[in-house]
């Protein structure tokens, strides 16, 4: 039976589907009128989401399929805009969506907004039920200047923070990364993502990434292809490299002893970008790896697990 769409949007949500492994996927079917078109048209977008879990710090893979070719598509969720990348015919689109570490438990709307070949707007809606997650606490003793910085370095800290924030806020239009991500060093994880930090007895921001054990001088390899947008010494994270993987996805590698690349370099997955060190606020040599996705703080291990499981 043919459905004639009027001014409203009809929506049908299909049951949750188990796609195997520890990942969960849900499928949404949206029938949407072409907004602003002279004649009401019938269009269909379906999309599913896959993830390790729906909790703060997780990455969600969204795969969308359009019945008609689209010129563009993006995802809006958690008050952020996430780019997509499509196939040559404009029918299949994929996005990585980040659930920021600060997101509280609750149900959040996901909106896909596309533009058809003729300029018509197509919108698909669904929702994600984010569950609460309790993160452990870690207590560390570091030099007092890294807990209460002296006044003469405050302007430096502020300038560095603004520069890093500006980098993360920029969204490169091209997808540089491909395939799965890999860990930058072979050592074990010694501090997990999201831990609540207490330095010298004082509470500070949660751990924004993961730490890997490594002897000084251990090669650090790019977790995926990217462009070096920062290779500089920062007050808190010491010698730091930021890789732009494209489409708002960044890797932040801290506490290096040496750089093997410079700003503007392009690197492939596995290229050596630096060496493990103990610069900045540390208790010993290790590598800190943070991942930002459209500014959202996400667990790098979630990104690795999700893309390994993706087709």
Backbone torsions as a table, in degrees:
resi	resn	phi	psi	omega
1	UNK	NA	130.3	-179.1
2	UNK	-79.7	134.7	177.8
3	UNK	-98.5	122.9	176.8
4	UNK	-96.4	117.1	-176.5
5	UNK	-85.6	136.1	175.1
6	UNK	-99.7	-139.6	-174.5
7	UNK	-81.6	-17.0	-177.6
8	UNK	-94.5	173.0	177.6
9	UNK	-107.6	127.7	176.9
10	UNK	-93.5	137.6	-176.7
11	UNK	-134.3	135.7	174.8
12	UNK	-128.4	127.3	176.9
13	UNK	-105.5	124.9	-179.3
14	UNK	-84.0	160.3	179.7
15	UNK	-61.8	154.2	176.1
16	UNK	-62.5	140.7	-174.9
17	UNK	-118.1	138.1	175.4
18	UNK	-92.6	115.9	-177.0
19	UNK	-99.2	16.1	175.0
20	UNK	92.6	162.2	179.6
21	UNK	64.9	-156.1	179.6
22	UNK	-92.2	3.7	-177.9
23	UNK	-92.1	147.9	179.2
24	UNK	-118.8	139.4	178.4
25	UNK	-132.0	147.1	174.6
26	UNK	-128.3	148.9	-177.3
27	UNK	-116.5	134.4	178.4
28	UNK	-119.8	138.1	176.1
29	UNK	-117.9	123.8	-177.4
30	UNK	-123.2	130.0	170.5
31	UNK	-107.6	118.1	-172.7
32	UNK	-129.7	138.2	174.6
33	UNK	-73.7	148.5	177.6
34	UNK	-79.4	108.9	-173.8
35	UNK	-67.0	133.2	175.3
36	UNK	81.8	-2.1	-179.3
37	UNK	-75.0	151.5	-179.1
38	UNK	-64.6	-39.3	177.7
39	UNK	-115.7	140.9	176.0
40	UNK	-66.0	125.3	-177.9
41	UNK	-113.4	162.5	178.4
42	UNK	-106.0	127.3	178.7
43	UNK	-138.9	155.2	-178.6
44	UNK	-136.2	130.6	169.7
45	UNK	-123.3	129.5	171.1
46	UNK	-114.6	144.1	173.5
47	UNK	-148.7	150.6	177.8
48	UNK	-126.4	157.7	175.6
49	UNK	-125.7	144.5	179.6
50	UNK	-130.1	144.3	-178.8
51	UNK	-163.6	160.1	174.1
52	UNK	-68.9	-41.5	173.5
53	UNK	-164.0	166.1	176.2
54	UNK	-105.6	82.3	-178.3
55	UNK	-142.7	163.8	177.7
56	UNK	-54.9	135.5	178.9
57	UNK	91.6	-1.2	-177.9
58	UNK	-92.8	152.7	174.2
59	UNK	-100.3	136.2	179.5
60	UNK	-115.1	130.3	176.5
61	UNK	-96.7	121.2	178.0
62	UNK	-110.8	127.2	177.6
63	UNK	-118.4	121.2	-176.6
64	UNK	-116.1	150.3	177.5
65	UNK	-134.2	127.6	-179.7
66	UNK	-109.1	141.0	177.6
67	UNK	-72.2	-23.8	179.2
68	UNK	-123.0	148.3	179.3
69	UNK	-59.0	141.2	177.0
70	UNK	-117.0	144.3	175.0
71	UNK	-80.3	-31.2	-178.7
72	UNK	-156.8	159.9	177.7
73	UNK	-157.1	139.7	171.7
74	UNK	-141.2	165.8	-178.1
75	UNK	-116.3	134.7	174.1
76	UNK	-114.8	123.9	179.7
77	UNK	-160.1	147.0	176.9
78	UNK	55.0	35.5	179.6
79	UNK	60.2	30.3	175.6
80	UNK	-132.2	158.3	177.3
81	UNK	-111.9	123.0	-178.2
82	UNK	-111.5	125.0	179.1
83	UNK	-69.2	160.9	173.5
84	UNK	-122.0	165.9	170.6
85	UNK	-129.2	138.4	-173.0
86	UNK	-118.0	171.3	175.9
87	UNK	-85.4	178.8	-173.1
88	UNK	-64.9	-30.5	-176.4
89	UNK	-90.2	-1.3	176.8
90	UNK	74.2	17.9	-178.0
91	UNK	-102.1	-33.1	-177.8
92	UNK	-112.2	131.0	-176.6
93	UNK	-134.8	148.2	-178.6
94	UNK	-134.1	143.2	176.8
95	UNK	-140.4	148.0	168.7
96	UNK	-103.8	125.2	-179.1
97	UNK	-116.3	132.2	-178.9
98	UNK	-104.2	130.9	172.0
99	UNK	-93.4	103.9	-173.6
100	UNK	-58.3	151.8	180.0
101	UNK	-55.7	-28.4	-175.5
102	UNK	-85.8	-5.9	-174.8
103	UNK	-67.8	131.0	178.4
104	UNK	-84.1	160.8	177.1
105	UNK	-62.2	145.1	-179.8
106	UNK	154.9	179.2	179.5
107	UNK	-100.8	128.1	-175.4
108	UNK	-124.2	136.4	-179.8
109	UNK	-77.2	142.0	173.8
110	UNK	-117.6	125.9	-177.9
111	UNK	-122.2	127.4	173.0
112	UNK	-102.5	125.3	-178.8
113	UNK	-120.8	119.6	-178.1
114	UNK	-124.5	161.9	175.0
115	UNK	-121.7	123.2	179.7
116	UNK	-76.3	172.0	-178.7
117	UNK	-58.4	-34.9	179.8
118	UNK	-86.3	5.1	179.2
119	UNK	92.6	-0.5	-179.0
120	UNK	-74.5	147.3	179.8
121	UNK	-92.5	136.4	178.2
122	UNK	-127.8	131.2	-177.4
123	UNK	-127.4	135.0	175.8
124	UNK	-124.3	142.7	-176.7
125	UNK	-130.5	147.5	173.4
126	UNK	-155.6	-164.2	177.0
127	UNK	-152.1	158.3	177.5
128	UNK	-122.6	130.9	178.3
129	UNK	-97.3	98.5	-177.6
130	UNK	-81.6	131.2	179.8
131	UNK	-99.8	151.8	-179.9
132	UNK	-69.5	152.8	176.0
133	UNK	-138.5	132.3	178.9
134	UNK	-97.9	124.4	-179.2
135	UNK	-101.8	141.0	179.1
136	UNK	-72.0	172.3	179.3
137	UNK	-112.8	142.1	174.0
138	UNK	-123.8	142.8	-179.6
139	UNK	-116.5	126.1	-176.4
140	UNK	-130.1	150.0	173.9
141	UNK	-113.4	120.0	-178.7
142	UNK	-131.6	174.5	176.5
143	UNK	-58.3	138.1	-174.9
144	UNK	-60.4	-26.9	-179.3
145	UNK	-66.0	-17.0	178.0
146	UNK	-94.4	-4.9	174.4
147	UNK	-101.4	-48.3	175.5
148	UNK	-123.9	87.8	-176.5
149	UNK	-61.7	143.1	176.9
150	UNK	-65.8	155.8	-175.1
151	UNK	-59.1	-31.6	-175.1
152	UNK	-73.6	-4.7	176.3
153	UNK	-112.1	-0.4	-176.0
154	UNK	-63.9	-38.3	178.9
155	UNK	-65.8	-35.6	176.4
156	UNK	-64.2	-46.9	-179.0
157	UNK	-60.6	-43.1	-179.9
158	UNK	-64.0	-42.8	179.8
159	UNK	-64.6	-41.6	179.3
160	UNK	-65.2	-41.1	179.5
161	UNK	-62.3	-42.9	179.0
162	UNK	-64.0	-40.2	-179.4
163	UNK	-65.4	-45.2	-179.6
164	UNK	-64.9	-43.2	179.5
165	UNK	-61.4	-39.7	179.0
166	UNK	-64.9	-37.2	177.4
167	UNK	-63.1	-49.2	-177.4
168	UNK	-65.6	-28.2	-179.2
169	UNK	-77.4	-15.2	-179.5
170	UNK	-85.0	137.0	-179.3
171	UNK	-117.0	107.9	176.9
172	UNK	-68.5	135.1	-173.8
173	UNK	-72.4	-18.5	-176.3
174	UNK	-101.7	144.6	174.3
175	UNK	-84.6	114.2	-179.3
176	UNK	-93.4	-39.9	-178.3
177	UNK	-71.3	160.1	174.7
178	UNK	-154.1	150.7	177.6
179	UNK	66.1	-149.1	-175.5
180	UNK	-90.6	162.0	175.3
181	UNK	-98.8	152.9	179.7
182	UNK	-127.5	158.7	180.0
183	UNK	-70.2	143.8	-175.8
184	UNK	-73.5	-25.6	179.2
185	UNK	-136.7	156.6	-175.9
186	UNK	-80.2	-8.4	-175.5
187	UNK	-69.6	161.2	-179.8
188	UNK	-72.4	159.5	175.2
189	UNK	-73.6	128.8	-179.7
190	UNK	-112.0	-10.1	174.2
191	UNK	-152.3	123.5	-174.2
192	UNK	-80.5	164.4	176.0
193	UNK	-65.3	139.8	171.3
194	UNK	86.0	-3.6	179.7
195	UNK	-58.9	141.5	177.1
196	UNK	-78.9	123.8	-173.6
197	UNK	-93.3	132.6	170.0
198	UNK	-125.3	110.5	179.9
199	UNK	-103.7	123.8	178.5
200	UNK	50.8	36.4	177.5
201	UNK	85.8	-0.5	-178.9
202	UNK	-113.1	135.5	-178.9
203	UNK	-73.6	137.1	177.9
204	UNK	-133.4	-177.4	-177.9
205	UNK	-58.3	150.9	176.8
206	UNK	-60.7	158.9	179.4
207	UNK	-65.5	120.0	-171.3
208	UNK	-84.3	-5.2	-178.9
209	UNK	-151.9	-148.1	175.4
210	UNK	-128.5	150.3	179.1
211	UNK	-110.7	136.9	177.8
212	UNK	-113.6	135.4	174.5
213	UNK	-68.9	140.8	177.6
214	UNK	-169.3	139.6	176.8
215	UNK	-72.2	150.4	177.8
216	UNK	-55.7	134.0	179.4
217	UNK	94.6	-7.9	177.9
218	UNK	-61.8	131.8	179.9
219	UNK	-62.5	138.9	175.1
220	UNK	-108.1	125.7	-175.6
221	UNK	-109.5	144.2	179.8
222	UNK	-60.7	127.7	-179.5
223	UNK	-68.6	-18.9	175.2
224	UNK	-167.3	173.8	-179.4
225	UNK	-63.3	147.6	180.0
226	UNK	-174.3	-178.6	177.7
227	UNK	-118.9	133.9	-179.3
228	UNK	-76.6	112.8	-179.7
229	UNK	-106.4	-9.4	172.3
230	UNK	-151.7	135.5	169.8
231	UNK	-145.7	91.1	-169.9
232	UNK	-152.8	163.8	175.9
233	UNK	-91.6	122.0	178.8
234	UNK	-112.7	154.0	-173.1
235	UNK	-60.3	-52.8	-174.0
236	UNK	-83.8	-41.9	-174.9
237	UNK	-98.5	6.9	176.5
238	UNK	63.8	-148.0	178.0
239	UNK	-64.5	119.9	-168.7
240	UNK	-130.9	139.9	174.1
241	UNK	-120.4	133.9	171.1
242	UNK	-116.1	127.3	177.5
243	UNK	-107.9	128.1	173.8
244	UNK	-92.0	112.7	179.7
245	UNK	-89.8	-2.0	179.8
246	UNK	94.2	154.8	176.9
247	UNK	57.3	35.5	175.8
248	UNK	81.5	11.5	-178.7
249	UNK	-106.2	124.7	-175.8
250	UNK	-131.6	147.7	168.4
251	UNK	-112.8	135.5	-179.7
252	UNK	-120.4	116.9	-175.5
253	UNK	-116.2	119.6	-171.9
254	UNK	-121.5	163.2	174.9
255	UNK	74.4	26.9	-177.7
256	UNK	-68.7	153.5	173.1
257	UNK	-92.0	-23.7	-178.1
258	UNK	-158.4	153.5	175.3
259	UNK	-100.0	144.9	172.5
260	UNK	-114.5	-0.4	179.9
261	UNK	-136.1	170.0	175.8
262	UNK	-130.2	164.3	-179.5
263	UNK	-59.2	135.2	-177.8
264	UNK	98.7	-16.1	178.7
265	UNK	-68.3	147.8	170.3
266	UNK	-102.7	137.8	-178.9
267	UNK	-128.1	152.5	174.3
268	UNK	-102.0	162.4	177.3
269	UNK	-57.8	130.3	178.8
270	UNK	95.1	-11.5	176.3
271	UNK	-66.0	141.3	176.8
272	UNK	-74.8	124.9	-179.1
273	UNK	-110.4	-15.6	-179.3
274	UNK	-180.0	-168.0	-178.0
275	UNK	-130.2	144.6	178.9
276	UNK	-61.3	141.8	178.9
277	UNK	-149.9	-161.2	-178.5
278	UNK	-140.4	43.7	180.0
279	UNK	-91.0	151.1	179.7
280	UNK	83.0	-152.8	-176.2
281	UNK	-83.4	95.6	-176.0
282	UNK	-141.6	165.2	170.5
283	UNK	-111.5	-1.7	-179.7
284	UNK	170.5	171.9	-177.7
285	UNK	-65.7	133.0	176.2
286	UNK	-170.6	171.6	174.7
287	UNK	-112.1	129.6	172.9
288	UNK	-101.7	130.9	179.2
289	UNK	-127.2	116.3	174.4
290	UNK	-108.9	144.3	173.7
291	UNK	-120.4	131.5	174.9
292	UNK	-116.5	135.9	-179.5
293	UNK	-132.2	106.0	-173.5
294	UNK	51.2	43.8	-178.3
295	UNK	74.9	-12.0	-179.7
296	UNK	-70.5	135.2	173.6
297	UNK	-81.0	119.9	-178.7
298	UNK	-130.9	157.7	-178.9
299	UNK	-73.8	120.8	178.0
300	UNK	-56.9	-31.8	179.6
301	UNK	-70.2	-27.3	174.3
302	UNK	-65.8	-42.7	178.4
303	UNK	-61.8	-45.1	179.7
304	UNK	-61.5	-49.2	-177.0
305	UNK	-63.7	-42.4	-176.2
306	UNK	-65.4	-44.8	-176.4
307	UNK	-77.3	-22.9	172.9
308	UNK	-68.7	-33.6	-177.5
309	UNK	-84.6	-16.9	-177.3
310	UNK	-72.1	150.5	178.4
311	UNK	-67.5	NA	NA
